[in-house]
Amino acid sequence: MLAVRNSQKKLPKIPAKKIPASLIYEVIDGKPIYYKGYREVLGGTKKISEIMGASTLQNMIIQYMLRILFRNLDEKKYHIRKVKK
């Protein structure tokens, strides 16, 4: 048997009382479940908006707007593309 050392960096444990409620995704049986990447937000390497997904309502609004755009824009004149931030 060969023992291999895990090369992944372990992030330090952060006490639950210091984590803001905005980073909690859901609470099950009194235990908070945090957004994936919450430690990076606490560490200052990411913003809260970078780790949160869009809500169902936001998704529906975006889909509706895209349907309107695709139906009404002339594809010969306009090209719709995603803009990188």
A tleap script that builds the chain and sets N, CA, C and O, in Angstrom:
source leaprc.protein.ff14SB
mol = sequence {
  NMET LEU ALA VAL ARG ASN SER GLN LYS LYS
  LEU PRO LYS ILE PRO ALA LYS LYS ILE PRO
  ALA SER LEU ILE TYR GLU VAL ILE ASP GLY
  LYS PRO ILE TYR TYR LYS GLY TYR ARG GLU
  VAL LEU GLY GLY THR LYS LYS ILE SER GLU
  ILE MET GLY ALA SER THR LEU GLN ASN MET
  ILE ILE GLN TYR MET LEU ARG ILE LEU PHE
  ARG ASN LEU ASP GLU LYS LYS TYR HIE ILE
  ARG LYS VAL LYS CLYS
}
set mol.1.N position { 0.842 -1.179 0.000 }
set mol.1.CA position { 0.000 0.000 0.000 }
set mol.1.C position { 0.883 1.236 0.000 }
set mol.1.O position { 1.884 1.295 0.713 }
set mol.2.N position { 0.510 2.213 -0.796 }
set mol.2.CA position { 1.288 3.426 -0.935 }
set mol.2.C position { 0.484 4.598 -0.400 }
set mol.2.O position { -0.660 4.799 -0.808 }
set mol.3.N position { 1.051 5.359 0.488 }
set mol.3.CA position { 0.378 6.537 1.046 }
set mol.3.C position { 0.793 7.759 0.240 }
set mol.3.O position { 1.980 8.002 0.022 }
set mol.4.N position { -0.199 8.523 -0.198 }
set mol.4.CA position { 0.062 9.716 -0.993 }
set mol.4.C position { -0.470 10.917 -0.235 }
set mol.4.O position { -1.593 10.902 0.270 }
set mol.5.N position { 0.342 11.950 -0.160 }
set mol.5.CA position { -0.061 13.161 0.545 }
set mol.5.C position { -1.014 13.970 -0.325 }
set mol.5.O position { -0.785 14.135 -1.524 }
set mol.6.N position { -2.074 14.470 0.281 }
set mol.6.CA position { -3.058 15.291 -0.433 }
set mol.6.C position { -2.455 16.668 -0.665 }
set mol.6.O position { -2.042 17.332 0.285 }
set mol.7.N position { -2.401 17.099 -1.911 }
set mol.7.CA position { -1.765 18.366 -2.242 }
set mol.7.C position { -2.728 19.552 -2.218 }
set mol.7.O position { -2.309 20.690 -2.431 }
set mol.8.N position { -4.004 19.300 -1.963 }
set mol.8.CA position { -4.962 20.396 -1.928 }
set mol.8.C position { -4.773 21.202 -0.655 }
set mol.8.O position { -4.546 20.653 0.423 }
set mol.9.N position { -4.871 22.527 -0.805 }
set mol.9.CA position { -4.760 23.396 0.355 }
set mol.9.C position { -6.049 23.313 1.163 }
set mol.9.O position { -7.144 23.373 0.604 }
set mol.10.N position { -5.918 23.178 2.447 }
set mol.10.CA position { -7.091 23.163 3.307 }
set mol.10.C position { -7.348 24.579 3.776 }
set mol.10.O position { -6.451 25.262 4.270 }
set mol.11.N position { -8.592 25.009 3.614 }
set mol.11.CA position { -8.963 26.342 4.049 }
set mol.11.C position { -9.223 26.330 5.549 }
set mol.11.O position { -9.720 25.338 6.083 }
set mol.12.N position { -8.894 27.415 6.231 }
set mol.12.CA position { -9.103 27.441 7.675 }
set mol.12.C position { -10.587 27.426 8.016 }
set mol.12.O position { -11.411 27.960 7.274 }
set mol.13.N position { -10.921 26.804 9.156 }
set mol.13.CA position { -12.308 26.776 9.607 }
set mol.13.C position { -12.681 28.162 10.105 }
set mol.13.O position { -11.893 28.837 10.769 }
set mol.14.N position { -13.890 28.569 9.774 }
set mol.14.CA position { -14.384 29.878 10.171 }
set mol.14.C position { -15.579 29.656 11.089 }
set mol.14.O position { -16.505 28.933 10.723 }
set mol.15.N position { -15.577 30.256 12.262 }
set mol.15.CA position { -16.721 30.076 13.160 }
set mol.15.C position { -18.013 30.559 12.522 }
set mol.15.O position { -18.030 31.590 11.849 }
set mol.16.N position { -19.108 29.808 12.734 }
set mol.16.CA position { -20.388 30.114 12.098 }
set mol.16.C position { -20.933 31.476 12.494 }
set mol.16.O position { -21.637 32.096 11.697 }
set mol.17.N position { -20.639 31.965 13.685 }
set mol.17.CA position { -21.206 33.238 14.115 }
set mol.17.C position { -20.601 34.436 13.383 }
set mol.17.O position { -21.179 35.522 13.430 }
set mol.18.N position { -19.462 34.278 12.711 }
set mol.18.CA position { -18.843 35.378 11.983 }
set mol.18.C position { -19.268 35.432 10.515 }
set mol.18.O position { -18.903 36.368 9.804 }
set mol.19.N position { -20.022 34.459 10.061 }
set mol.19.CA position { -20.433 34.402 8.664 }
set mol.19.C position { -21.748 35.157 8.502 }
set mol.19.O position { -22.724 34.846 9.185 }
set mol.20.N position { -21.789 36.161 7.595 }
set mol.20.CA position { -23.024 36.933 7.413 }
set mol.20.C position { -24.163 36.092 6.834 }
set mol.20.O position { -23.938 35.125 6.107 }
set mol.21.N position { -25.382 36.484 7.174 }
set mol.21.CA position { -26.568 35.751 6.725 }
set mol.21.C position { -26.705 35.756 5.207 }
set mol.21.O position { -27.338 34.860 4.650 }
set mol.22.N position { -26.128 36.739 4.528 }
set mol.22.CA position { -26.230 36.806 3.066 }
set mol.22.C position { -25.499 35.662 2.376 }
set mol.22.O position { -25.737 35.401 1.197 }
set mol.23.N position { -24.615 34.976 3.093 }
set mol.23.CA position { -23.880 33.850 2.513 }
set mol.23.C position { -24.540 32.507 2.806 }
set mol.23.O position { -24.042 31.465 2.379 }
set mol.24.N position { -25.655 32.524 3.530 }
set mol.24.CA position { -26.366 31.287 3.847 }
set mol.24.C position { -27.373 30.992 2.746 }
set mol.24.O position { -28.238 31.814 2.443 }
set mol.25.N position { -27.252 29.814 2.152 }
set mol.25.CA position { -28.138 29.397 1.073 }
set mol.25.C position { -29.454 28.875 1.629 }
set mol.25.O position { -30.528 29.199 1.122 }
set mol.26.N position { -29.356 28.059 2.683 }
set mol.26.CA position { -30.529 27.408 3.248 }
set mol.26.C position { -30.178 26.928 4.654 }
set mol.26.O position { -29.007 26.709 4.962 }
set mol.27.N position { -31.193 26.764 5.508 }
set mol.27.CA position { -30.989 26.215 6.846 }
set mol.27.C position { -31.820 24.940 6.950 }
set mol.27.O position { -33.036 24.958 6.759 }
set mol.28.N position { -31.141 23.829 7.258 }
set mol.28.CA position { -31.819 22.539 7.399 }
set mol.28.C position { -31.534 22.013 8.802 }
set mol.28.O position { -30.380 21.869 9.206 }
set mol.29.N position { -32.593 21.731 9.525 }
set mol.29.CA position { -32.486 21.248 10.908 }
set mol.29.C position { -31.624 22.175 11.764 }
set mol.29.O position { -30.851 21.715 12.604 }
set mol.30.N position { -31.760 23.464 11.547 }
set mol.30.CA position { -31.007 24.442 12.324 }
set mol.30.C position { -29.556 24.589 11.925 }
set mol.30.O position { -28.820 25.362 12.539 }
set mol.31.N position { -29.133 23.860 10.909 }
set mol.31.CA position { -27.745 23.907 10.453 }
set mol.31.C position { -27.668 24.688 9.139 }
set mol.31.O position { -28.316 24.310 8.163 }
set mol.32.N position { -26.884 25.774 9.099 }
set mol.32.CA position { -26.812 26.570 7.867 }
set mol.32.C position { -26.025 25.872 6.769 }
set mol.32.O position { -25.015 25.217 7.027 }
set mol.33.N position { -26.502 26.024 5.548 }
set mol.33.CA position { -25.790 25.548 4.367 }
set mol.33.C position { -25.389 26.796 3.587 }
set mol.33.O position { -26.239 27.600 3.204 }
set mol.34.N position { -24.095 26.947 3.360 }
set mol.34.CA position { -23.572 28.163 2.759 }
set mol.34.C position { -23.423 28.006 1.248 }
set mol.34.O position { -23.337 26.895 0.725 }
set mol.35.N position { -23.395 29.149 0.562 }
set mol.35.CA position { -23.123 29.146 -0.872 }
set mol.35.C position { -21.731 28.587 -1.116 }
set mol.35.O position { -20.811 28.803 -0.327 }
set mol.36.N position { -21.591 27.863 -2.226 }
set mol.36.CA position { -20.276 27.358 -2.617 }
set mol.36.C position { -19.381 28.573 -2.895 }
set mol.36.O position { -19.759 29.466 -3.653 }
set mol.37.N position { -18.219 28.600 -2.291 }
set mol.37.CA position { -17.294 29.714 -2.478 }
set mol.37.C position { -17.393 30.778 -1.396 }
set mol.37.O position { -16.782 31.839 -1.519 }
set mol.38.N position { -18.157 30.509 -0.332 }
set mol.38.CA position { -18.325 31.516 0.709 }
set mol.38.C position { -17.006 31.836 1.412 }
set mol.38.O position { -16.803 32.956 1.881 }
set mol.39.N position { -16.120 30.857 1.483 }
set mol.39.CA position { -14.825 31.106 2.131 }
set mol.39.C position { -13.988 32.112 1.331 }
set mol.39.O position { -13.261 32.921 1.906 }
set mol.40.N position { -14.098 32.050 0.007 }
set mol.40.CA position { -13.368 33.008 -0.819 }
set mol.40.C position { -13.906 34.423 -0.609 }
set mol.40.O position { -13.147 35.392 -0.639 }
set mol.41.N position { -15.218 34.537 -0.396 }
set mol.41.CA position { -15.814 35.849 -0.113 }
set mol.41.C position { -15.290 36.373 1.211 }
set mol.41.O position { -14.912 37.539 1.319 }
set mol.42.N position { -15.268 35.511 2.216 }
set mol.42.CA position { -14.762 35.928 3.519 }
set mol.42.C position { -13.277 36.263 3.464 }
set mol.42.O position { -12.797 37.127 4.197 }
set mol.43.N position { -12.557 35.573 2.590 }
set mol.43.CA position { -11.130 35.833 2.433 }
set mol.43.C position { -10.829 37.051 1.578 }
set mol.43.O position { -9.684 37.498 1.513 }
set mol.44.N position { -11.859 37.599 0.915 }
set mol.44.CA position { -11.676 38.801 0.111 }
set mol.44.C position { -11.250 38.564 -1.317 }
set mol.44.O position { -10.940 39.524 -2.022 }
set mol.45.N position { -11.219 37.309 -1.782 }
set mol.45.CA position { -10.790 37.044 -3.156 }
set mol.45.C position { -11.955 37.072 -4.145 }
set mol.45.O position { -11.737 37.175 -5.352 }
set mol.46.N position { -13.192 36.983 -3.643 }
set mol.46.CA position { -14.373 37.044 -4.502 }
set mol.46.C position { -15.418 37.956 -3.884 }
set mol.46.O position { -15.387 38.245 -2.688 }
set mol.47.N position { -16.347 38.406 -4.727 }
set mol.47.CA position { -17.478 39.202 -4.256 }
set mol.47.C position { -18.679 38.290 -4.069 }
set mol.47.O position { -18.745 37.211 -4.658 }
set mol.48.N position { -19.630 38.723 -3.250 }
set mol.48.CA position { -20.831 37.924 -3.006 }
set mol.48.C position { -21.563 37.639 -4.316 }
set mol.48.O position { -22.057 36.530 -4.519 }
set mol.49.N position { -21.635 38.619 -5.197 }
set mol.49.CA position { -22.357 38.440 -6.460 }
set mol.49.C position { -21.715 37.388 -7.361 }
set mol.49.O position { -22.386 36.826 -8.227 }
set mol.50.N position { -20.431 37.118 -7.169 }
set mol.50.CA position { -19.744 36.125 -7.999 }
set mol.50.C position { -20.106 34.690 -7.631 }
set mol.50.O position { -20.011 33.796 -8.472 }
set mol.51.N position { -20.520 34.457 -6.388 }
set mol.51.CA position { -20.797 33.082 -5.988 }
set mol.51.C position { -22.281 32.749 -5.990 }
set mol.51.O position { -22.644 31.575 -5.929 }
set mol.52.N position { -23.142 33.750 -6.059 }
set mol.52.CA position { -24.582 33.502 -6.018 }
set mol.52.C position { -25.133 33.312 -7.421 }
set mol.52.O position { -24.751 34.020 -8.353 }
set mol.53.N position { -26.025 32.361 -7.559 }
set mol.53.CA position { -26.680 32.131 -8.839 }
set mol.53.C position { -27.896 33.027 -8.978 }
set mol.53.O position { -28.278 33.715 -8.031 }
set mol.54.N position { -28.490 33.021 -10.129 }
set mol.54.CA position { -29.684 33.818 -10.371 }
set mol.54.C position { -30.909 33.106 -9.785 }
set mol.54.O position { -30.985 31.877 -9.773 }
set mol.55.N position { -31.856 33.903 -9.304 }
set mol.55.CA position { -33.080 33.326 -8.764 }
set mol.55.C position { -33.985 32.880 -9.912 }
set mol.55.O position { -33.722 33.188 -11.075 }
set mol.56.N position { -35.033 32.164 -9.584 }
set mol.56.CA position { -35.982 31.694 -10.594 }
set mol.56.C position { -36.633 32.866 -11.292 }
set mol.56.O position { -36.793 32.851 -12.513 }
set mol.57.N position { -37.012 33.886 -10.533 }
set mol.57.CA position { -37.641 35.066 -11.126 }
set mol.57.C position { -36.687 35.778 -12.073 }
set mol.57.O position { -37.083 36.169 -13.171 }
set mol.58.N position { -35.420 35.953 -11.657 }
set mol.58.CA position { -34.433 36.593 -12.526 }
set mol.58.C position { -34.252 35.794 -13.815 }
set mol.58.O position { -34.150 36.370 -14.898 }
set mol.59.N position { -34.214 34.485 -13.697 }
set mol.59.CA position { -34.055 33.619 -14.859 }
set mol.59.C position { -35.237 33.763 -15.818 }
set mol.59.O position { -35.048 33.828 -17.033 }
set mol.60.N position { -36.459 33.814 -15.271 }
set mol.60.CA position { -37.650 33.965 -16.112 }
set mol.60.C position { -37.640 35.313 -16.839 }
set mol.60.O position { -38.011 35.386 -18.011 }
set mol.61.N position { -37.223 36.370 -16.159 }
set mol.61.CA position { -37.165 37.700 -16.773 }
set mol.61.C position { -36.153 37.713 -17.913 }
set mol.61.O position { -36.422 38.255 -18.985 }
set mol.62.N position { -34.997 37.119 -17.680 }
set mol.62.CA position { -33.958 37.064 -18.719 }
set mol.62.C position { -34.444 36.273 -19.932 }
set mol.62.O position { -34.243 36.695 -21.071 }
set mol.63.N position { -35.083 35.128 -19.691 }
set mol.63.CA position { -35.606 34.318 -20.798 }
set mol.63.C position { -36.646 35.100 -21.595 }
set mol.63.O position { -36.641 35.056 -22.825 }
set mol.64.N position { -37.529 35.808 -20.913 }
set mol.64.CA position { -38.562 36.594 -21.579 }
set mol.64.C position { -37.937 37.682 -22.448 }
set mol.64.O position { -38.344 37.880 -23.593 }
set mol.65.N position { -36.953 38.379 -21.904 }
set mol.65.CA position { -36.291 39.447 -22.671 }
set mol.65.C position { -35.566 38.880 -23.890 }
set mol.65.O position { -35.594 39.484 -24.962 }
set mol.66.N position { -34.927 37.744 -23.735 }
set mol.66.CA position { -34.228 37.137 -24.867 }
set mol.66.C position { -35.203 36.705 -25.967 }
set mol.66.O position { -34.915 36.860 -27.154 }
set mol.67.N position { -36.363 36.160 -25.564 }
set mol.67.CA position { -37.365 35.779 -26.572 }
set mol.67.C position { -37.817 36.989 -27.365 }
set mol.67.O position { -37.966 36.914 -28.585 }
set mol.68.N position { -38.036 38.103 -26.684 }
set mol.68.CA position { -38.453 39.330 -27.379 }
set mol.68.C position { -37.363 39.779 -28.341 }
set mol.68.O position { -37.648 40.135 -29.484 }
set mol.69.N position { -36.115 39.764 -27.880 }
set mol.69.CA position { -35.004 40.177 -28.742 }
set mol.69.C position { -34.886 39.293 -29.979 }
set mol.69.O position { -34.771 39.798 -31.096 }
set mol.70.N position { -34.914 37.984 -29.786 }
set mol.70.CA position { -34.736 37.068 -30.911 }
set mol.70.C position { -35.893 37.141 -31.911 }
set mol.70.O position { -35.689 36.947 -33.109 }
set mol.71.N position { -37.092 37.416 -31.429 }
set mol.71.CA position { -38.239 37.521 -32.338 }
set mol.71.C position { -38.226 38.805 -33.154 }
set mol.71.O position { -38.657 38.811 -34.307 }
set mol.72.N position { -37.736 39.889 -32.567 }
set mol.72.CA position { -37.900 41.204 -33.184 }
set mol.72.C position { -36.659 41.785 -33.847 }
set mol.72.O position { -36.779 42.710 -34.651 }
set mol.73.N position { -35.486 41.280 -33.541 }
set mol.73.CA position { -34.283 41.841 -34.143 }
set mol.73.C position { -33.984 41.179 -35.480 }
set mol.73.O position { -34.142 39.969 -35.647 }
set mol.74.N position { -33.556 41.987 -36.409 }
set mol.74.CA position { -33.160 41.487 -37.720 }
set mol.74.C position { -31.757 40.883 -37.600 }
set mol.74.O position { -30.794 41.585 -37.294 }
set mol.75.N position { -31.656 39.585 -37.844 }
set mol.75.CA position { -30.372 38.901 -37.688 }
set mol.75.C position { -29.326 39.370 -38.694 }
set mol.75.O position { -28.128 39.190 -38.474 }
set mol.76.N position { -29.764 39.962 -39.781 }
set mol.76.CA position { -28.808 40.466 -40.771 }
set mol.76.C position { -28.159 41.765 -40.299 }
set mol.76.O position { -27.041 42.084 -40.703 }
set mol.77.N position { -28.854 42.511 -39.448 }
set mol.77.CA position { -28.336 43.785 -38.958 }
set mol.77.C position { -27.647 43.672 -37.602 }
set mol.77.O position { -26.689 44.394 -37.327 }
set mol.78.N position { -28.136 42.764 -36.752 }
set mol.78.CA position { -27.659 42.708 -35.377 }
set mol.78.C position { -27.167 41.315 -35.016 }
set mol.78.O position { -27.656 40.304 -35.519 }
set mol.79.N position { -26.194 41.301 -34.138 }
set mol.79.CA position { -25.667 40.039 -33.611 }
set mol.79.C position { -25.694 40.135 -32.095 }
set mol.79.O position { -25.101 41.053 -31.530 }
set mol.80.N position { -26.368 39.208 -31.423 }
set mol.80.CA position { -26.445 39.202 -29.967 }
set mol.80.C position { -25.335 38.300 -29.441 }
set mol.80.O position { -25.206 37.146 -29.850 }
set mol.81.N position { -24.547 38.841 -28.536 }
set mol.81.CA position { -23.464 38.062 -27.950 }
set mol.81.C position { -23.317 38.425 -26.478 }
set mol.81.O position { -23.755 39.485 -26.031 }
set mol.82.N position { -22.701 37.532 -25.754 }
set mol.82.CA position { -22.439 37.760 -24.342 }
set mol.82.C position { -21.194 38.635 -24.210 }
set mol.82.O position { -20.183 38.407 -24.874 }
set mol.83.N position { -21.287 39.634 -23.345 }
set mol.83.CA position { -20.158 40.527 -23.128 }
set mol.83.C position { -19.388 40.035 -21.910 }
set mol.83.O position { -19.970 39.802 -20.851 }
set mol.84.N position { -18.070 39.877 -22.067 }
set mol.84.CA position { -17.249 39.436 -20.947 }
set mol.84.C position { -16.994 40.603 -20.022 }
set mol.84.O position { -16.786 41.736 -20.457 }
set mol.85.N position { -17.013 40.300 -18.729 }
set mol.85.CA position { -16.754 41.350 -17.729 }
set mol.85.C position { -15.309 41.383 -17.345 }
set mol.85.O position { -14.909 42.202 -16.517 }
savepdb mol mol.pdb
quit
